[in-house]
Amino acid sequence: MRGAMIAAGAYLIARFHCILYVFGGFLIVTAIRMATQDEHAIEPEANPVIRLLRRVVPGDGRLPRAAVFRS
């Protein structure tokens, strides 16, 4: 997906030079949001993708030297 987005962005830049202003504005808005946002603890257990992955792929949850997958 990342490669497709990079390719699409490169195509847009080559085709429409004014798109650089749109991309620049997006970066500035993102930087301002990141600078003004309060830090909060990341809770991986609340992420639905991680919960689904833990149901599908069995593991014991210990890292880094423990076996991640049960046999």
PDB file of N, H, CA, C and O in Angstrom:
ATOM      1  N   MET A   1       0.823  -1.182   0.000  1.00  0.00           N
ATOM      2  CA  MET A   1       0.000   0.000   0.000  1.00  0.00           C
ATOM      3  C   MET A   1       0.876   1.258   0.000  1.00  0.00           C
ATOM      4  O   MET A   1       0.574   2.233  -0.689  1.00  0.00           O
ATOM      5  N   ARG A   2       1.943   1.226   0.765  1.00  0.00           N
ATOM      6  H   ARG A   2       2.188   0.434   1.324  1.00  0.00           H
ATOM      7  CA  ARG A   2       2.832   2.374   0.821  1.00  0.00           C
ATOM      8  C   ARG A   2       3.449   2.647  -0.552  1.00  0.00           C
ATOM      9  O   ARG A   2       3.550   3.797  -0.980  1.00  0.00           O
ATOM     10  N   GLY A   3       3.858   1.580  -1.231  1.00  0.00           N
ATOM     11  H   GLY A   3       3.776   0.647  -0.883  1.00  0.00           H
ATOM     12  CA  GLY A   3       4.431   1.734  -2.561  1.00  0.00           C
ATOM     13  C   GLY A   3       3.448   2.324  -3.548  1.00  0.00           C
ATOM     14  O   GLY A   3       3.815   3.151  -4.383  1.00  0.00           O
ATOM     15  N   ALA A   4       2.187   1.897  -3.451  1.00  0.00           N
ATOM     16  H   ALA A   4       1.890   1.226  -2.772  1.00  0.00           H
ATOM     17  CA  ALA A   4       1.159   2.430  -4.344  1.00  0.00           C
ATOM     18  C   ALA A   4       0.928   3.917  -4.083  1.00  0.00           C
ATOM     19  O   ALA A   4       0.751   4.693  -5.022  1.00  0.00           O
ATOM     20  N   MET A   5       0.930   4.308  -2.826  1.00  0.00           N
ATOM     21  H   MET A   5       1.074   3.677  -2.064  1.00  0.00           H
ATOM     22  CA  MET A   5       0.743   5.726  -2.502  1.00  0.00           C
ATOM     23  C   MET A   5       1.927   6.565  -2.970  1.00  0.00           C
ATOM     24  O   MET A   5       1.737   7.683  -3.451  1.00  0.00           O
ATOM     25  N   ILE A   6       3.133   6.048  -2.838  1.00  0.00           N
ATOM     26  H   ILE A   6       3.287   5.141  -2.448  1.00  0.00           H
ATOM     27  CA  ILE A   6       4.313   6.766  -3.312  1.00  0.00           C
ATOM     28  C   ILE A   6       4.268   6.907  -4.829  1.00  0.00           C
ATOM     29  O   ILE A   6       4.567   7.970  -5.372  1.00  0.00           O
ATOM     30  N   ALA A   7       3.894   5.825  -5.506  1.00  0.00           N
ATOM     31  H   ALA A   7       3.652   4.961  -5.064  1.00  0.00           H
ATOM     32  CA  ALA A   7       3.802   5.872  -6.967  1.00  0.00           C
ATOM     33  C   ALA A   7       2.727   6.865  -7.407  1.00  0.00           C
ATOM     34  O   ALA A   7       2.935   7.622  -8.354  1.00  0.00           O
ATOM     35  N   ALA A   8       1.587   6.867  -6.729  1.00  0.00           N
ATOM     36  H   ALA A   8       1.417   6.251  -5.959  1.00  0.00           H
ATOM     37  CA  ALA A   8       0.518   7.807  -7.075  1.00  0.00           C
ATOM     38  C   ALA A   8       0.962   9.242  -6.832  1.00  0.00           C
ATOM     39  O   ALA A   8       0.678  10.126  -7.641  1.00  0.00           O
ATOM     40  N   GLY A   9       1.656   9.478  -5.724  1.00  0.00           N
ATOM     41  H   GLY A   9       1.887   8.760  -5.067  1.00  0.00           H
ATOM     42  CA  GLY A   9       2.161  10.825  -5.437  1.00  0.00           C
ATOM     43  C   GLY A   9       3.189  11.273  -6.456  1.00  0.00           C
ATOM     44  O   GLY A   9       3.175  12.429  -6.878  1.00  0.00           O
ATOM     45  N   ALA A  10       4.084  10.378  -6.859  1.00  0.00           N
ATOM     46  H   ALA A  10       4.096   9.439  -6.516  1.00  0.00           H
ATOM     47  CA  ALA A  10       5.085  10.713  -7.868  1.00  0.00           C
ATOM     48  C   ALA A  10       4.419  11.034  -9.204  1.00  0.00           C
ATOM     49  O   ALA A  10       4.828  11.960  -9.904  1.00  0.00           O
ATOM     50  N   TYR A  11       3.389  10.261  -9.550  1.00  0.00           N
ATOM     51  H   TYR A  11       3.057   9.508  -8.981  1.00  0.00           H
ATOM     52  CA  TYR A  11       2.661  10.528 -10.798  1.00  0.00           C
ATOM     53  C   TYR A  11       1.980  11.899 -10.744  1.00  0.00           C
ATOM     54  O   TYR A  11       2.044  12.668 -11.703  1.00  0.00           O
ATOM     55  N   LEU A  12       1.327  12.196  -9.618  1.00  0.00           N
ATOM     56  H   LEU A  12       1.275  11.571  -8.839  1.00  0.00           H
ATOM     57  CA  LEU A  12       0.642  13.480  -9.487  1.00  0.00           C
ATOM     58  C   LEU A  12       1.616  14.651  -9.552  1.00  0.00           C
ATOM     59  O   LEU A  12       1.316  15.677 -10.161  1.00  0.00           O
ATOM     60  N   ILE A  13       2.779  14.499  -8.925  1.00  0.00           N
ATOM     61  H   ILE A  13       3.023  13.665  -8.430  1.00  0.00           H
ATOM     62  CA  ILE A  13       3.782  15.563  -8.958  1.00  0.00           C
ATOM     63  C   ILE A  13       4.301  15.762 -10.377  1.00  0.00           C
ATOM     64  O   ILE A  13       4.489  16.898 -10.814  1.00  0.00           O
ATOM     65  N   ALA A  14       4.534  14.671 -11.098  1.00  0.00           N
ATOM     66  H   ALA A  14       4.381  13.749 -10.743  1.00  0.00           H
ATOM     67  CA  ALA A  14       5.028  14.790 -12.473  1.00  0.00           C
ATOM     68  C   ALA A  14       3.960  15.389 -13.390  1.00  0.00           C
ATOM     69  O   ALA A  14       4.276  16.129 -14.321  1.00  0.00           O
ATOM     70  N   ARG A  15       2.702  15.066 -13.119  1.00  0.00           N
ATOM     71  H   ARG A  15       2.446  14.465 -12.362  1.00  0.00           H
ATOM     72  CA  ARG A  15       1.613  15.506 -14.001  1.00  0.00           C
ATOM     73  C   ARG A  15       1.136  16.924 -13.658  1.00  0.00           C
ATOM     74  O   ARG A  15       0.903  17.734 -14.555  1.00  0.00           O
ATOM     75  N   PHE A  16       0.994  17.220 -12.374  1.00  0.00           N
ATOM     76  H   PHE A  16       1.183  16.562 -11.645  1.00  0.00           H
ATOM     77  CA  PHE A  16       0.457  18.510 -11.924  1.00  0.00           C
ATOM     78  C   PHE A  16       1.430  19.127 -10.929  1.00  0.00           C
ATOM     79  O   PHE A  16       1.518  18.684  -9.784  1.00  0.00           O
ATOM     80  N   HIS A  17       2.160  20.148 -11.363  1.00  0.00           N
ATOM     81  H   HIS A  17       2.089  20.508 -12.293  1.00  0.00           H
ATOM     82  CA  HIS A  17       3.167  20.768 -10.504  1.00  0.00           C
ATOM     83  C   HIS A  17       2.544  21.441  -9.279  1.00  0.00           C
ATOM     84  O   HIS A  17       3.172  21.498  -8.222  1.00  0.00           O
ATOM     85  N   CYS A  18       1.329  21.945  -9.412  1.00  0.00           N
ATOM     86  H   CYS A  18       0.819  21.899 -10.271  1.00  0.00           H
ATOM     87  CA  CYS A  18       0.695  22.665  -8.304  1.00  0.00           C
ATOM     88  C   CYS A  18       0.318  21.742  -7.149  1.00  0.00           C
ATOM     89  O   CYS A  18      -0.011  22.228  -6.067  1.00  0.00           O
ATOM     90  N   ILE A  19       0.357  20.430  -7.347  1.00  0.00           N
ATOM     91  H   ILE A  19       0.624  20.035  -8.226  1.00  0.00           H
ATOM     92  CA  ILE A  19       0.019  19.485  -6.280  1.00  0.00           C
ATOM     93  C   ILE A  19       1.055  19.546  -5.141  1.00  0.00           C
ATOM     94  O   ILE A  19       0.779  19.107  -4.025  1.00  0.00           O
ATOM     95  N   LEU A  20       2.241  20.091  -5.431  1.00  0.00           N
ATOM     96  H   LEU A  20       2.466  20.447  -6.338  1.00  0.00           H
ATOM     97  CA  LEU A  20       3.252  20.251  -4.388  1.00  0.00           C
ATOM     98  C   LEU A  20       2.740  21.141  -3.256  1.00  0.00           C
ATOM     99  O   LEU A  20       3.064  20.909  -2.091  1.00  0.00           O
ATOM    100  N   TYR A  21       1.946  22.153  -3.587  1.00  0.00           N
ATOM    101  H   TYR A  21       1.683  22.342  -4.533  1.00  0.00           H
ATOM    102  CA  TYR A  21       1.383  23.033  -2.564  1.00  0.00           C
ATOM    103  C   TYR A  21       0.377  22.281  -1.696  1.00  0.00           C
ATOM    104  O   TYR A  21       0.304  22.509  -0.488  1.00  0.00           O
ATOM    105  N   VAL A  22      -0.380  21.406  -2.293  1.00  0.00           N
ATOM    106  H   VAL A  22      -0.321  21.221  -3.274  1.00  0.00           H
ATOM    107  CA  VAL A  22      -1.345  20.596  -1.536  1.00  0.00           C
ATOM    108  C   VAL A  22      -0.602  19.658  -0.589  1.00  0.00           C
ATOM    109  O   VAL A  22      -0.944  19.567   0.590  1.00  0.00           O
ATOM    110  N   PHE A  23       0.416  18.960  -1.102  1.00  0.00           N
ATOM    111  H   PHE A  23       0.694  19.034  -2.059  1.00  0.00           H
ATOM    112  CA  PHE A  23       1.204  18.064  -0.254  1.00  0.00           C
ATOM    113  C   PHE A  23       1.920  18.841   0.857  1.00  0.00           C
ATOM    114  O   PHE A  23       1.975  18.381   1.997  1.00  0.00           O
ATOM    115  N   GLY A  24       2.460  19.999   0.532  1.00  0.00           N
ATOM    116  H   GLY A  24       2.415  20.372  -0.394  1.00  0.00           H
ATOM    117  CA  GLY A  24       3.129  20.831   1.532  1.00  0.00           C
ATOM    118  C   GLY A  24       2.172  21.287   2.624  1.00  0.00           C
ATOM    119  O   GLY A  24       2.507  21.262   3.808  1.00  0.00           O
ATOM    120  N   GLY A  25       0.975  21.705   2.212  1.00  0.00           N
ATOM    121  H   GLY A  25       0.703  21.725   1.249  1.00  0.00           H
ATOM    122  CA  GLY A  25      -0.033  22.112   3.190  1.00  0.00           C
ATOM    123  C   GLY A  25      -0.432  20.969   4.104  1.00  0.00           C
ATOM    124  O   GLY A  25      -0.628  21.156   5.305  1.00  0.00           O
ATOM    125  N   PHE A  26      -0.552  19.774   3.518  1.00  0.00           N
ATOM    126  H   PHE A  26      -0.393  19.622   2.543  1.00  0.00           H
ATOM    127  CA  PHE A  26      -0.882  18.591   4.315  1.00  0.00           C
ATOM    128  C   PHE A  26       0.215  18.328   5.360  1.00  0.00           C
ATOM    129  O   PHE A  26      -0.084  18.022   6.514  1.00  0.00           O
ATOM    130  N   LEU A  27       1.473  18.448   4.950  1.00  0.00           N
ATOM    131  H   LEU A  27       1.716  18.696   4.012  1.00  0.00           H
ATOM    132  CA  LEU A  27       2.574  18.228   5.896  1.00  0.00           C
ATOM    133  C   LEU A  27       2.586  19.277   7.001  1.00  0.00           C
ATOM    134  O   LEU A  27       2.856  18.951   8.157  1.00  0.00           O
ATOM    135  N   ILE A  28       2.301  20.514   6.666  1.00  0.00           N
ATOM    136  H   ILE A  28       2.081  20.779   5.727  1.00  0.00           H
ATOM    137  CA  ILE A  28       2.285  21.576   7.678  1.00  0.00           C
ATOM    138  C   ILE A  28       1.150  21.350   8.673  1.00  0.00           C
ATOM    139  O   ILE A  28       1.354  21.472   9.881  1.00  0.00           O
ATOM    140  N   VAL A  29      -0.031  21.026   8.182  1.00  0.00           N
ATOM    141  H   VAL A  29      -0.197  20.927   7.201  1.00  0.00           H
ATOM    142  CA  VAL A  29      -1.170  20.769   9.075  1.00  0.00           C
ATOM    143  C   VAL A  29      -0.883  19.572   9.977  1.00  0.00           C
ATOM    144  O   VAL A  29      -1.192  19.603  11.169  1.00  0.00           O
ATOM    145  N   THR A  30      -0.293  18.520   9.415  1.00  0.00           N
ATOM    146  H   THR A  30      -0.042  18.495   8.447  1.00  0.00           H
ATOM    147  CA  THR A  30       0.049  17.338  10.216  1.00  0.00           C
ATOM    148  C   THR A  30       1.077  17.678  11.282  1.00  0.00           C
ATOM    149  O   THR A  30       0.970  17.214  12.417  1.00  0.00           O
ATOM    150  N   ALA A  31       2.079  18.489  10.929  1.00  0.00           N
ATOM    151  H   ALA A  31       2.167  18.866  10.007  1.00  0.00           H
ATOM    152  CA  ALA A  31       3.113  18.876  11.897  1.00  0.00           C
ATOM    153  C   ALA A  31       2.512  19.699  13.033  1.00  0.00           C
ATOM    154  O   ALA A  31       2.871  19.504  14.194  1.00  0.00           O
ATOM    155  N   ILE A  32       1.604  20.613  12.711  1.00  0.00           N
ATOM    156  H   ILE A  32       1.312  20.772  11.767  1.00  0.00           H
ATOM    157  CA  ILE A  32       0.974  21.427  13.753  1.00  0.00           C
ATOM    158  C   ILE A  32       0.137  20.557  14.677  1.00  0.00           C
ATOM    159  O   ILE A  32       0.167  20.737  15.894  1.00  0.00           O
ATOM    160  N   ARG A  33      -0.610  19.616  14.110  1.00  0.00           N
ATOM    161  H   ARG A  33      -0.634  19.470  13.121  1.00  0.00           H
ATOM    162  CA  ARG A  33      -1.422  18.726  14.941  1.00  0.00           C
ATOM    163  C   ARG A  33      -0.555  17.878  15.862  1.00  0.00           C
ATOM    164  O   ARG A  33      -0.900  17.664  17.024  1.00  0.00           O
ATOM    165  N   MET A  34       0.577  17.394  15.341  1.00  0.00           N
ATOM    166  H   MET A  34       0.858  17.568  14.397  1.00  0.00           H
ATOM    167  CA  MET A  34       1.465  16.579  16.177  1.00  0.00           C
ATOM    168  C   MET A  34       2.106  17.417  17.274  1.00  0.00           C
ATOM    169  O   MET A  34       2.294  16.922  18.386  1.00  0.00           O
ATOM    170  N   ALA A  35       2.447  18.675  16.992  1.00  0.00           N
ATOM    171  H   ALA A  35       2.294  19.076  16.089  1.00  0.00           H
ATOM    172  CA  ALA A  35       3.104  19.533  17.976  1.00  0.00           C
ATOM    173  C   ALA A  35       2.151  19.966  19.080  1.00  0.00           C
ATOM    174  O   ALA A  35       2.573  20.153  20.221  1.00  0.00           O
ATOM    175  N   THR A  36       0.878  20.127  18.757  1.00  0.00           N
ATOM    176  H   THR A  36       0.536  19.975  17.830  1.00  0.00           H
ATOM    177  CA  THR A  36      -0.066  20.614  19.757  1.00  0.00           C
ATOM    178  C   THR A  36      -0.838  19.511  20.466  1.00  0.00           C
ATOM    179  O   THR A  36      -1.575  19.790  21.412  1.00  0.00           O
ATOM    180  N   GLN A  37      -0.686  18.285  20.035  1.00  0.00           N
ATOM    181  H   GLN A  37      -0.087  18.059  19.267  1.00  0.00           H
ATOM    182  CA  GLN A  37      -1.432  17.174  20.620  1.00  0.00           C
ATOM    183  C   GLN A  37      -0.800  16.733  21.937  1.00  0.00           C
ATOM    184  O   GLN A  37       0.423  16.658  22.055  1.00  0.00           O
ATOM    185  N   ASP A  38      -1.638  16.447  22.913  1.00  0.00           N
ATOM    186  H   ASP A  38      -2.632  16.508  22.816  1.00  0.00           H
ATOM    187  CA  ASP A  38      -1.148  15.933  24.186  1.00  0.00           C
ATOM    188  C   ASP A  38      -0.695  14.488  24.008  1.00  0.00           C
ATOM    189  O   ASP A  38      -1.283  13.722  23.245  1.00  0.00           O
ATOM    190  N   GLU A  39       0.362  14.138  24.731  1.00  0.00           N
ATOM    191  H   GLU A  39       0.839  14.760  25.351  1.00  0.00           H
ATOM    192  CA  GLU A  39       0.831  12.755  24.682  1.00  0.00           C
ATOM    193  C   GLU A  39      -0.099  11.890  25.521  1.00  0.00           C
ATOM    194  O   GLU A  39      -0.531  12.280  26.605  1.00  0.00           O
ATOM    195  N   HIS A  40      -0.390  10.738  25.009  1.00  0.00           N
ATOM    196  H   HIS A  40      -0.039  10.420  24.128  1.00  0.00           H
ATOM    197  CA  HIS A  40      -1.211   9.791  25.748  1.00  0.00           C
ATOM    198  C   HIS A  40      -0.596   8.404  25.599  1.00  0.00           C
ATOM    199  O   HIS A  40       0.121   8.117  24.640  1.00  0.00           O
ATOM    200  N   ALA A  41      -0.889   7.579  26.550  1.00  0.00           N
ATOM    201  H   ALA A  41      -1.471   7.812  27.329  1.00  0.00           H
ATOM    202  CA  ALA A  41      -0.334   6.227  26.545  1.00  0.00           C
ATOM    203  C   ALA A  41      -0.950   5.417  25.408  1.00  0.00           C
ATOM    204  O   ALA A  41      -2.157   5.468  25.170  1.00  0.00           O
ATOM    205  N   ILE A  42      -0.109   4.681  24.723  1.00  0.00           N
ATOM    206  H   ILE A  42       0.871   4.639  24.916  1.00  0.00           H
ATOM    207  CA  ILE A  42      -0.582   3.817  23.651  1.00  0.00           C
ATOM    208  C   ILE A  42      -1.037   2.503  24.268  1.00  0.00           C
ATOM    209  O   ILE A  42      -0.305   1.873  25.031  1.00  0.00           O
ATOM    210  N   GLU A  43      -2.240   2.106  23.930  1.00  0.00           N
ATOM    211  H   GLU A  43      -2.834   2.618  23.310  1.00  0.00           H
ATOM    212  CA  GLU A  43      -2.797   0.865  24.462  1.00  0.00           C
ATOM    213  C   GLU A  43      -3.024  -0.113  23.313  1.00  0.00           C
ATOM    214  O   GLU A  43      -4.062  -0.061  22.654  1.00  0.00           O
ATOM    215  N   PRO A  44      -2.058  -1.008  23.065  1.00  0.00           N
ATOM    216  CA  PRO A  44      -2.222  -1.942  21.962  1.00  0.00           C
ATOM    217  C   PRO A  44      -3.403  -2.890  22.147  1.00  0.00           C
ATOM    218  O   PRO A  44      -3.955  -3.386  21.165  1.00  0.00           O
ATOM    219  N   GLU A  45      -3.789  -3.142  23.370  1.00  0.00           N
ATOM    220  H   GLU A  45      -3.340  -2.738  24.168  1.00  0.00           H
ATOM    221  CA  GLU A  45      -4.901  -4.055  23.628  1.00  0.00           C
ATOM    222  C   GLU A  45      -6.229  -3.484  23.134  1.00  0.00           C
ATOM    223  O   GLU A  45      -7.177  -4.235  22.906  1.00  0.00           O
ATOM    224  N   ALA A  46      -6.306  -2.176  22.968  1.00  0.00           N
ATOM    225  H   ALA A  46      -5.536  -1.565  23.154  1.00  0.00           H
ATOM    226  CA  ALA A  46      -7.534  -1.553  22.500  1.00  0.00           C
ATOM    227  C   ALA A  46      -7.648  -1.562  20.974  1.00  0.00           C
ATOM    228  O   ALA A  46      -8.712  -1.260  20.435  1.00  0.00           O
ATOM    229  N   ASN A  47      -6.581  -1.901  20.285  1.00  0.00           N
ATOM    230  H   ASN A  47      -5.716  -2.147  20.723  1.00  0.00           H
ATOM    231  CA  ASN A  47      -6.587  -1.913  18.827  1.00  0.00           C
ATOM    232  C   ASN A  47      -7.302  -3.167  18.321  1.00  0.00           C
ATOM    233  O   ASN A  47      -6.900  -4.278  18.665  1.00  0.00           O
ATOM    234  N   PRO A  48      -8.359  -3.010  17.506  1.00  0.00           N
ATOM    235  CA  PRO A  48      -9.097  -4.186  17.042  1.00  0.00           C
ATOM    236  C   PRO A  48      -8.286  -5.090  16.123  1.00  0.00           C
ATOM    237  O   PRO A  48      -8.532  -6.295  16.082  1.00  0.00           O
ATOM    238  N   VAL A  49      -7.330  -4.542  15.387  1.00  0.00           N
ATOM    239  H   VAL A  49      -7.130  -3.562  15.421  1.00  0.00           H
ATOM    240  CA  VAL A  49      -6.496  -5.362  14.497  1.00  0.00           C
ATOM    241  C   VAL A  49      -5.596  -6.274  15.323  1.00  0.00           C
ATOM    242  O   VAL A  49      -5.423  -7.445  14.987  1.00  0.00           O
ATOM    243  N   ILE A  50      -5.031  -5.753  16.383  1.00  0.00           N
ATOM    244  H   ILE A  50      -5.171  -4.801  16.657  1.00  0.00           H
ATOM    245  CA  ILE A  50      -4.155  -6.564  17.242  1.00  0.00           C
ATOM    246  C   ILE A  50      -4.966  -7.635  17.960  1.00  0.00           C
ATOM    247  O   ILE A  50      -4.503  -8.766  18.106  1.00  0.00           O
ATOM    248  N   ARG A  51      -6.166  -7.291  18.409  1.00  0.00           N
ATOM    249  H   ARG A  51      -6.541  -6.372  18.290  1.00  0.00           H
ATOM    250  CA  ARG A  51      -7.002  -8.302  19.063  1.00  0.00           C
ATOM    251  C   ARG A  51      -7.354  -9.432  18.104  1.00  0.00           C
ATOM    252  O   ARG A  51      -7.323 -10.602  18.487  1.00  0.00           O
ATOM    253  N   LEU A  52      -7.688  -9.091  16.858  1.00  0.00           N
ATOM    254  H   LEU A  52      -7.712  -8.140  16.547  1.00  0.00           H
ATOM    255  CA  LEU A  52      -7.993 -10.115  15.859  1.00  0.00           C
ATOM    256  C   LEU A  52      -6.767 -10.960  15.568  1.00  0.00           C
ATOM    257  O   LEU A  52      -6.867 -12.183  15.469  1.00  0.00           O
ATOM    258  N   LEU A  53      -5.613 -10.325  15.431  1.00  0.00           N
ATOM    259  H   LEU A  53      -5.532  -9.331  15.512  1.00  0.00           H
ATOM    260  CA  LEU A  53      -4.382 -11.054  15.152  1.00  0.00           C
ATOM    261  C   LEU A  53      -4.036 -12.014  16.286  1.00  0.00           C
ATOM    262  O   LEU A  53      -3.568 -13.125  16.035  1.00  0.00           O
ATOM    263  N   ARG A  54      -4.259 -11.604  17.509  1.00  0.00           N
ATOM    264  H   ARG A  54      -4.640 -10.702  17.713  1.00  0.00           H
ATOM    265  CA  ARG A  54      -3.970 -12.488  18.642  1.00  0.00           C
ATOM    266  C   ARG A  54      -4.917 -13.678  18.692  1.00  0.00           C
ATOM    267  O   ARG A  54      -4.550 -14.742  19.190  1.00  0.00           O
ATOM    268  N   ARG A  55      -6.126 -13.510  18.184  1.00  0.00           N
ATOM    269  H   ARG A  55      -6.424 -12.645  17.780  1.00  0.00           H
ATOM    270  CA  ARG A  55      -7.045 -14.653  18.106  1.00  0.00           C
ATOM    271  C   ARG A  55      -6.632 -15.624  17.005  1.00  0.00           C
ATOM    272  O   ARG A  55      -6.729 -16.839  17.175  1.00  0.00           O
ATOM    273  N   VAL A  56      -6.177 -15.091  15.888  1.00  0.00           N
ATOM    274  H   VAL A  56      -6.099 -14.104  15.750  1.00  0.00           H
ATOM    275  CA  VAL A  56      -5.856 -15.915  14.720  1.00  0.00           C
ATOM    276  C   VAL A  56      -4.491 -16.584  14.869  1.00  0.00           C
ATOM    277  O   VAL A  56      -4.342 -17.766  14.561  1.00  0.00           O
ATOM    278  N   VAL A  57      -3.489 -15.825  15.343  1.00  0.00           N
ATOM    279  H   VAL A  57      -3.610 -14.864  15.594  1.00  0.00           H
ATOM    280  CA  VAL A  57      -2.126 -16.346  15.463  1.00  0.00           C
ATOM    281  C   VAL A  57      -1.841 -16.629  16.932  1.00  0.00           C
ATOM    282  O   VAL A  57      -1.725 -15.698  17.729  1.00  0.00           O
ATOM    283  N   PRO A  58      -1.728 -17.887  17.296  1.00  0.00           N
ATOM    284  CA  PRO A  58      -1.454 -18.204  18.700  1.00  0.00           C
ATOM    285  C   PRO A  58      -0.042 -17.789  19.094  1.00  0.00           C
ATOM    286  O   PRO A  58       0.900 -17.960  18.319  1.00  0.00           O
ATOM    287  N   GLY A  59       0.098 -17.259  20.265  1.00  0.00           N
ATOM    288  H   GLY A  59      -0.667 -17.121  20.894  1.00  0.00           H
ATOM    289  CA  GLY A  59       1.403 -16.856  20.775  1.00  0.00           C
ATOM    290  C   GLY A  59       1.357 -16.788  22.283  1.00  0.00           C
ATOM    291  O   GLY A  59       0.281 -16.786  22.880  1.00  0.00           O
ATOM    292  N   ASP A  60       2.517 -16.732  22.896  1.00  0.00           N
ATOM    293  H   ASP A  60       3.391 -16.733  22.410  1.00  0.00           H
ATOM    294  CA  ASP A  60       2.529 -16.685  24.356  1.00  0.00           C
ATOM    295  C   ASP A  60       2.749 -15.278  24.897  1.00  0.00           C
ATOM    296  O   ASP A  60       2.659 -15.066  26.106  1.00  0.00           O
ATOM    297  N   GLY A  61       3.039 -14.304  24.017  1.00  0.00           N
ATOM    298  H   GLY A  61       3.112 -14.477  23.035  1.00  0.00           H
ATOM    299  CA  GLY A  61       3.141 -12.916  24.437  1.00  0.00           C
ATOM    300  C   GLY A  61       4.465 -12.514  25.032  1.00  0.00           C
ATOM    301  O   GLY A  61       4.632 -11.352  25.401  1.00  0.00           O
ATOM    302  N   ARG A  62       5.411 -13.416  25.141  1.00  0.00           N
ATOM    303  H   ARG A  62       5.276 -14.360  24.841  1.00  0.00           H
ATOM    304  CA  ARG A  62       6.713 -13.071  25.705  1.00  0.00           C
ATOM    305  C   ARG A  62       7.684 -12.748  24.581  1.00  0.00           C
ATOM    306  O   ARG A  62       7.754 -13.472  23.588  1.00  0.00           O
ATOM    307  N   LEU A  63       8.420 -11.680  24.734  1.00  0.00           N
ATOM    308  H   LEU A  63       8.363 -11.092  25.541  1.00  0.00           H
ATOM    309  CA  LEU A  63       9.423 -11.267  23.759  1.00  0.00           C
ATOM    310  C   LEU A  63      10.656 -10.798  24.488  1.00  0.00           C
ATOM    311  O   LEU A  63      10.528 -10.501  25.676  1.00  0.00           O
ATOM    312  N   PRO A  64      11.790 -10.703  23.932  1.00  0.00           N
ATOM    313  CA  PRO A  64      12.186 -11.039  22.575  1.00  0.00           C
ATOM    314  C   PRO A  64      12.780 -12.437  22.423  1.00  0.00           C
ATOM    315  O   PRO A  64      12.862 -12.951  21.308  1.00  0.00           O
ATOM    316  N   ARG A  65      13.197 -13.062  23.531  1.00  0.00           N
ATOM    317  H   ARG A  65      13.130 -12.644  24.438  1.00  0.00           H
ATOM    318  CA  ARG A  65      13.898 -14.340  23.385  1.00  0.00           C
ATOM    319  C   ARG A  65      12.988 -15.562  23.453  1.00  0.00           C
ATOM    320  O   ARG A  65      13.410 -16.668  23.114  1.00  0.00           O
ATOM    321  N   ALA A  66      11.762 -15.375  23.883  1.00  0.00           N
ATOM    322  H   ALA A  66      11.420 -14.476  24.159  1.00  0.00           H
ATOM    323  CA  ALA A  66      10.845 -16.495  23.988  1.00  0.00           C
ATOM    324  C   ALA A  66      10.272 -16.841  22.636  1.00  0.00           C
ATOM    325  O   ALA A  66      10.298 -16.023  21.716  1.00  0.00           O
ATOM    326  N   ALA A  67       9.764 -18.021  22.511  1.00  0.00           N
ATOM    327  H   ALA A  67       9.743 -18.686  23.259  1.00  0.00           H
ATOM    328  CA  ALA A  67       9.122 -18.436  21.249  1.00  0.00           C
ATOM    329  C   ALA A  67       7.827 -17.647  21.078  1.00  0.00           C
ATOM    330  O   ALA A  67       6.991 -17.614  21.981  1.00  0.00           O
ATOM    331  N   VAL A  68       7.665 -17.025  19.939  1.00  0.00           N
ATOM    332  H   VAL A  68       8.344 -17.052  19.205  1.00  0.00           H
ATOM    333  CA  VAL A  68       6.483 -16.231  19.692  1.00  0.00           C
ATOM    334  C   VAL A  68       5.325 -17.119  19.291  1.00  0.00           C
ATOM    335  O   VAL A  68       4.190 -16.885  19.704  1.00  0.00           O
ATOM    336  N   PHE A  69       5.595 -18.125  18.499  1.00  0.00           N
ATOM    337  H   PHE A  69       6.517 -18.316  18.163  1.00  0.00           H
ATOM    338  CA  PHE A  69       4.541 -19.041  18.037  1.00  0.00           C
ATOM    339  C   PHE A  69       4.645 -20.365  18.766  1.00  0.00           C
ATOM    340  O   PHE A  69       5.738 -20.898  18.959  1.00  0.00           O
ATOM    341  N   ARG A  70       3.510 -20.885  19.165  1.00  0.00           N
ATOM    342  H   ARG A  70       2.622 -20.452  19.008  1.00  0.00           H
ATOM    343  CA  ARG A  70       3.492 -22.215  19.778  1.00  0.00           C
ATOM    344  C   ARG A  70       3.487 -23.244  18.686  1.00  0.00           C
ATOM    345  O   ARG A  70       2.938 -23.006  17.610  1.00  0.00           O
ATOM    346  N   SER A  71       4.082 -24.374  18.937  1.00  0.00           N
ATOM    347  H   SER A  71       4.528 -24.567  19.811  1.00  0.00           H
ATOM    348  CA  SER A  71       4.089 -25.438  17.922  1.00  0.00           C
ATOM    349  C   SER A  71       3.037 -26.475  18.197  1.00  0.00           C
ATOM    350  O   SER A  71       2.907 -27.438  17.442  1.00  0.00           O
TER     351      SER A  71
END
